[in-house]
Amino acid sequence: MKTEAQEQEMAGIEKLHQQDIAATLSGDPKRLAELWTDDAVRLQPGGPPEVGKALIQTNDEKMKAQHPGMKILSYAPEIKEVQIADGWAYEWGTFSGSFQDSPGGAANSLRGKLLRVLRKQSDGSWKFARVMWNPAE
């Protein structure tokens, strides 16, 4: 049975999950950047490590500028496990999503696997500190 403190931690992590879904669907790089710690690291397929929230936001802005008509149609993460210890949490799961490259274009599907490390903030909220994902095969 979970303690009240554990339930509060899980509620905070679930809030981050919901913010992640909303920010991803919005496609807004600034909104996405708000979910990362300043020293965050993102590891994406085929690219170098992105170290720091500022670089992650800059790269998201570049991607948006290179693909101005792209729209995220759906994003559904399924977190399989969350473990919390001393202000940190780690989780793994899968996600599915769809997007259009251009308005009126065909919908493209994507499925992937993810591993994320979260850090509790001084205000009690949670942010992504390390994220790695790759396409599901």
C-alpha positions in Angstrom: 0.0 0.0 0.0 1.3 3.4 -0.9 1.8 6.1 1.7 0.2 9.5 1.3 3.7 11.0 0.5 4.1 8.3 -2.3 0.7 9.1 -3.7 1.6 12.8 -3.7 4.8 12.1 -5.6 3.0 10.0 -8.1 0.3 12.7 -8.6 3.1 15.2 -9.3 4.7 12.8 -11.8 1.3 12.2 -13.5 0.9 16.0 -13.8 4.2 16.1 -15.7 3.0 13.3 -17.9 -0.1 15.3 -18.7 1.9 18.5 -19.4 4.2 16.5 -21.7 1.2 15.3 -23.7 -0.3 18.7 -24.0 3.1 20.4 -24.9 3.9 17.7 -27.5 0.5 18.1 -29.1 0.9 21.9 -29.1 4.3 21.6 -31.0 5.5 24.7 -29.1 9.2 24.5 -28.4 9.0 27.0 -25.5 6.2 25.0 -23.8 8.2 21.8 -24.3 11.3 23.4 -22.8 9.5 24.3 -19.6 9.3 20.6 -18.9 13.1 20.1 -18.7 15.6 20.8 -16.0 18.3 23.3 -16.9 20.9 20.6 -17.1 18.7 18.1 -19.0 20.1 15.6 -21.5 18.1 14.3 -24.4 19.3 11.3 -26.4 17.5 10.9 -29.7 18.1 8.4 -32.5 20.7 9.3 -35.0 21.9 12.5 -33.3 24.4 13.6 -30.7 23.5 14.1 -27.1 21.6 17.3 -26.5 22.9 18.7 -23.2 21.0 21.5 -21.5 17.5 22.8 -21.7 18.6 25.8 -23.9 20.1 23.5 -26.6 17.0 21.2 -26.5 14.8 24.2 -27.0 17.0 25.6 -29.8 17.0 22.3 -31.6 13.2 22.0 -31.3 12.9 25.6 -32.7 15.1 24.6 -35.6 13.1 21.5 -36.3 9.9 23.6 -36.3 11.4 26.1 -38.6 12.6 23.4 -41.0 9.1 21.8 -41.0 6.6 24.6 -40.5 3.6 22.6 -41.7 4.3 19.6 -39.5 1.5 18.9 -37.0 1.4 16.3 -34.2 -2.0 14.6 -34.5 -1.7 12.2 -31.5 0.8 11.3 -28.8 0.0 8.6 -26.2 2.8 7.5 -23.9 2.2 4.3 -21.9 4.4 4.3 -18.8 5.1 0.7 -17.6 7.0 1.4 -14.4 7.9 4.4 -12.2 10.4 4.2 -9.3 11.0 7.1 -7.0 14.0 7.6 -4.7 15.4 10.7 -2.9 14.0 13.4 -5.2 14.6 11.4 -8.4 12.4 9.1 -10.4 13.0 6.9 -13.3 10.4 5.4 -15.7 10.3 3.4 -18.8 7.5 2.7 -21.3 6.4 3.0 -24.9 4.6 5.6 -26.9 2.6 5.9 -30.1 1.8 8.9 -32.1 0.9 10.3 -35.5 1.8 13.4 -37.4 1.4 15.2 -40.7 4.4 16.6 -42.6 2.2 19.2 -44.1 -1.4 20.5 -43.8 -3.7 18.0 -45.5 -0.9 15.5 -45.9 -1.1 11.8 -45.0 -0.9 10.8 -41.4 2.3 9.1 -40.4 2.5 6.8 -37.4 5.3 6.4 -35.0 5.8 3.9 -32.1 8.7 4.1 -29.8 10.3 3.0 -26.5 11.4 5.5 -23.8 13.5 5.7 -20.7 13.2 8.9 -18.6 14.8 10.2 -15.4 12.9 12.9 -13.6 14.1 15.3 -10.9 11.9 16.9 -8.2 12.0 20.7 -8.2 12.2 22.9 -5.1 8.5 23.8 -5.6 7.5 20.1 -5.5 6.9 19.8 -9.2 8.8 17.3 -11.4 10.8 17.9 -14.6 12.6 15.7 -17.1 16.3 15.5 -16.4 17.3 12.7 -18.8 15.3 11.3 -21.7 16.2 8.7 -24.2 13.9 7.2 -26.8 14.1 5.1 -30.0 11.7 3.8 -32.5 10.0 0.4 -31.7 10.8 -2.3 -34.2 
